[in-house]
C-alpha cells in the first residue's frame, strides 16, 4: 500500500485538481487511497487508472452529498415543510389527465401509455407499434407536447388552443 501511495499520489491529486479546488482535491485523494486500501485484493495491473476511477466515484459521491445538503438547507430555510397534495388534489389531477388523454388521438395515447404505464424502452415500444425506434421517439415527443398543450388548456379553461401555444412544463409521470 505504501508503494501504491508513493507511486500514484501525485497522479490522483493532479486528476482531482483539474476538477476541484486544492483543499477538496487533497481530501478526496486521501479518501481515494482509503477506498483502495479496502480493495487491495482487486488491484489491477493499471493502478493509476484504477485509482483515478475510484477518485472519480468518490468525487461524484461528494457532489451528490453536497447537493443533498444544499437542498436540505434550502428547504429548511422556508420554515415549514412542503404540504403534500391531499386526496382531492390527486383525484382532480387524475381526472384532468384522463380527460386530456381522451382528447388525444389513439396513436398519441398509445405512444404515451407504452412509455408511462407499460414502461417499455423505446426499442420495445417501437416493436409493439411496428415502427422504427426513431419513428417511435418522434411520435412520443409529439404526443407529449400535445398532452402538455391539452393539460395547459384545461387548466386555463381555454378550449381553443392553437399550435403556437407555448408548452411550459413536462407532464409528470408521462415520460
Secondary structure by P-SEA (a helix, b strand, c coil): caaaaaacaaaaaaaaaacccaaaaaaaaaaaaaaaaaaccccccaaaaaaaaaaaaaaaaaaaaaaaaaaaaaaaaaccccccccaaaaaaaaaaaaaaaaaccaaaaaaaaacccccccaaaaaaaacccaaaaaaaaaaaaaaaaaaaaaaaaccccccccccccccccccc
